[in-house]
Amino acid sequence: ICIFDPEKHDGKRLNQEQLHADIIVFQCPWSQGILDTVKLIKSGKAFGKNQKVVIELDDNLFDVDPWNEKYYLFGIEEKMITVTKDDPVTQGNLIKNLENDPTLRYEIDENGSLKCDMWKDGSNSFCISANLIKRRATEELLNIVDLITVTTPELGKQLRKHAPKTKIAVLPNYVDFDRWLPMEKNETEEIRIGYQGGSSHFDDLRLVISDLEKINKKYNSGDNKRVKFCFMGIQYNSLFKGLGDQVEYFPWYSDINTYPLMLNIGIAPLKETTFTKGKSPLKWIEYSALKIPSVCSPVVYGNYIKHNKTGVVARNGEWFECLDDLIQNKDKRKEIAENAYNRVKLKYSEECSDIWINAYRDLIK
């Protein structure tokens, strides 16, 4: 197996590895250029033989949520959004951006809600015609490869609509328990609530920000500050303003394997959309591998977590109570963490990855 890394390998190395490969795997491809490359590979003109091609997808690129910044790459419709007066920070930030682009429409209705353009064709690098070309290329690509691999049955079901005949294999995410070792015991009274995620999760975090602010108010008033909020990834400074100086950021370039070692509770909020329904329970898997109890949305995670046994499933409006309960109950945190660890080690350890190997072996029998 060779995993091409452009920071370590040059184009010559890539060409040599592909020349001798039986199977070539592309991760989340979506361009006309990759489609053209795969056509050459499948015709035998690229490397002198007809190699097998696999497409690996962990997201539904055909149904990206408008709140996801990647919508500018994959969206094919203009989108307007409504932000209620209950979220003045988001309203204010949006209005600043809207005022810088006179082509965008916005209005505040009698209820104080802001209705505005989020994606308008020709504005902020959003081009529907270009995205339609990408969409057609991606769809054609899925229909000429030998195998599509996905992380969940739901994502496979969604992609089946675009590739009715191509073989699809569900290959779950696994973790290497030789690398993801349980955290050291926290001998202090400080509780660290953590989340890691990229720029596509702004709307997910908006679901829980008011609950986190309530936790902050309860446990961090005065000199006795007990709860820290730890975020790895993009810094939503305006969103987390209400958490004051109890926010700690970790950049992406730090070691993602050791970041969770600093946590007592992991959170995984997820808004219910077609796009999010195709996601995997990866955050719960990773937290659990490190014996960290999780509080998660019912979307996706409700299919894997046994409530109050291997994690906590919190619906909208329940996050404060669920987090507060875990903060106050050390024994419950420990019990959930132990149960979740045992469950994940049984079902999602790297030792279970024969299904991956068999999916590739079946291609070259």
N, C-alpha and C positions, 0 to 999 in steps of 0.2 A: 504494500500500500504506500502510495506517495500522496501527501497533501501539499499542493503547491502553495507556497507562501511568497508573494511578490517582494517581501522585505528581505528574504533570504535567497531566493532562487531567481535566475534570469530566464529570459524567454527560451534560450537554448535548452535549459534543463526541462522546462515545461514541454517543449517539443519532443525531447527524448523520452520522457516518461509516457506521454500520450502515444508515441510511436510503438512502444512495447506493451501497452496496456491492453487487457482484455475487456475491461469495463471503464468507462469514463463517466464521472459523476459531476453534474453541475448543480450548485446550490443556489436556489431562488433566482433562476435566470429569467430575464424579461425583455431582452433587447433583440432587435432585428439582426444585429451582428452575431449573437449566439445562435439564433435560428439558422443563419447561413452557415455557421461553423458546423452545427449538428448535421445539417443536410450533407455537407461534404464528408463528414465522418461516416454517416449511414450509407453513403454511396460508395465508400471505399476509396474515395479520391484524396482524402486528407492524409492518411497514413498507410495506404496500400492494402488495407483489409477492412472488412465490415465489422467494426467493433460495436459492442453493446453500449447504449447510452442510458444513463439514469438521471432523472430530475428529482432533486430533493427540495421539498417545500414544507415550511412550518407555518406559513401564513397563506390566507386566501387573497391573492393579489387582485382578484376580480371584484372584491367587495370591501375595499378599504374604507374605514369610517372617516367622515369629513374632519373629525377632530384629530386624526392622525396626520402628522406633517407629510407623510409619504403620499397623501392624497394628490399632491401636486404632480407626482410621477404616474399615478395609476387611475385617478378619478376621470370619469368621462361625462360628468354632468356638473353644471353650476350648482352651488349649494348656498342657501341662506340659513342662518341659525338664529335662535332666540335665546337670550340670556336674561333671566329674571332680575329684578331689583335686589333680590336676596344675595346676589353675587356682584357687589359694586366693584370689586377689584378687577374681575375679569371684564366687566363692562368698561371700566376706565382704560384698561390696556388695549381693548379692541378699538375703542373710539380714537385713541392716539394713532393706531395704525391706519384706521379708516380716513382720518383727516389728512394723512400723508398721501393718499391716493384718491383724487377727486372722481375717479371712475367707479368707485365702490359706493353702493347704496346702503343707507342705514337710517333708522328712525326709532324713536322711543315712544311707545304707545301710552295710552291713558293709565295703564297699570304699572308703568315704570319699566317695562321690559324692553330690552334692546333687540331689535330685529335688524340683521345686517348681512351683507355678503361675506361669506367666508372664502368661497372660491368662485372667481369670475373669470371667464375665458379671456386670456390675454393679459391678466394682471398677476403680478408676483410670480412670474415664470410658469403660470398654469396655462397649459395649452391642450385643449381637448383633442384637436386633430392629431397632435403628436402622441398623446396617450392612447388614442384609438389604434394607432399603428403598433404601439407596444403591446396593446391588448390582443390584437390579431396575431402578432408574432408569438406571444406567449401561448395562445390557444393552439396555434398550429404546431408549436414545439411540443406541447403535451400530447399531441396526437400522432407524432412520428417517432417518439422515443420508445425504448423497450420496457421501461418501468418508471413509475412515479412513486416516490416514497413520501409518506406523511407521518405526523406524530400522533394523530388521533383518528378514530373512525369517523367522527363528525367532519373533520377536514377532508377526509377521503370522499365522504358523501357529497360535500360541496363541490369538490373538483370533478367528481364524476359527471356533473352536468356539462363540463367543458371538454372532457375527454371520455366519451362514452365507451370506447373499446380498449383503451390502453390499460394494461395491468397496473393496479395500485396496491402497494403493500403498506400496512400500518406498522411502523417501526417506532416504538415509544422511546422517549428520552430515558437514558440511564445515567447513573453516577458511579464513579470509581471510589469505592469505600476505602481504598488504600490512600487516597489523596484527601478525601473529604472526611476529616476526623472530627469527632465531637468536640465542642468547645470546652475550655477549662471552666471549672466552677466559678461562678461569680460570688465572691465573698462579701461584696458590698451591698448596700440597700438600693443602689441605683438600678433602675430599669431602663433598658435601651430598646426602643421600638424601631424596627428598621424596614426599609423598602429599597429595592434596586430596580431600575427600569430606565428606558430611553425616552426620547421626546414624543413617542406615540402615546404615552400614558397620562397626559395632562388631564383628560376628562375622567379617567379612572380615579385619579387622586382627588379630583374635585368631589367625588362621592363621599369621601371620608374626612375632608379637611375640617369641617365644623366639629366632628367628633374628636379629632386630634386636638383641636383648640380647647375643647371642654376638658380633655385629659390634662392638657398643659395648665389650664386654669386651676384644676383641682390639686395637682401634685407639685406645681412649680411656683406657687405664690409665696412671696416673702423670701426669707433666706434659705429655707429648707427645700431645695430643688431636688426632686427625686427621679424625674423621667427625662431621658434624652431621646430625640428623634433623629435617626441616622439614615441618610439617603445616599445611595450610590448612583451616579449617572447625572442626568441633566439637573441643573439647579433652578427650580421654580421659585425664585426669590419672592415674587409677589404673592404666590399661592401660600407660601409658608411664613409669610410675614407675621401672622398671628401667633406663631410658635416662639417668637422672640429669639433670645440667645441660646435656646435649648436645641437648636438645629445643628447637626454636624454633617458635613458633606464629605463624600469619598469619591475621588475622580475615577473614571473608567480605567485609567492606565494603572491604577493600583491592583493588587492581586485579588481577583474576584473570589478566589478560593478562601482567602483569609478574612475578607470583609465580614461575612456572617458570624465569624467567631466572636465578634464584639456585641452580638445581639442577645436579648432575652426573649423577645417576641418578634416574629416576622409577620408582615401584613401583605395581603395580595388582593386589593380591590379591583374589580373588573366590571365595567359597564356592559349591559346585555345588548349585544348587536350580533348580526350574522358573522361579522369578522371575528369577534372575541369568542363566539361559541366554537370556533374551529381551533382555538388555542389549546395547548397542553397544560397540565398542572405542574409545570416545571418549578415554579417558585416554592410550592409546597414540598416537592420532592427534595429540592436542595436544602431548604430549611430543616426538613425532617432528617436528612442524612447527617446533619450536624446537631441533632437533638435540640432543635429550637421549635417551640410550639408556634403554630400559625393561626392567624385569624384571616379568613378568606371569604370572598363573595361566593354566593351559590352558583353563579355562572361558571361553568367548567368544574370548579373545585368541588361543588356539591355532588358531582358524580364519583368522586374519589375519596372524599373525607367522610368519616363517620363522626357526626357532630358530637363534640365534647369527649370524644374518645381518641381520635387520631388528628384532631384539629378542631377549630371552632368556625362554624359557618355563620357569617353575619350578613343579614339583609340590610337594605338601606334603613337608616334610623336605629340600627341595633349596635353599631360599632362602638359607641362609647361604653355601653353596658358590657359588651363582650371583652373589651380591652381592660376596663376597670376591674372586672371579675378576675382576669388573669394576673393583673398587677397585684391584687390583694391576696391571691391564693398561690403561694409558691409551690405547694404540694400538687395542685392541679396542673400548673405549668410543667412540673417534672413528670407527672403521669402521662399527660398528653404527648410530651416530647418523646418519652420512652416508647409509647405505643406507636407513634408515627414513625419513629426510627425502625422499629421491628417490621412494620408494614412495608416501608419503602425498601428496606434491605431485602425483604423476601421477593418483592415484585419489580423493583426498579434498580437493582444492582447490576453493574456491568457483567456480572456472572450470568445474568439472564439473557445476554445479547446474542444467543444462537440464532434467534429469529432474524437478526440483521445478516449474519453470515449466510444463512440458508437462502435469504431473498436474493443475494448476489450469486450464490452458487447455482441456483435454479436457472439463471440467465445463460450460463455457459456449459450446461450439461450437454 
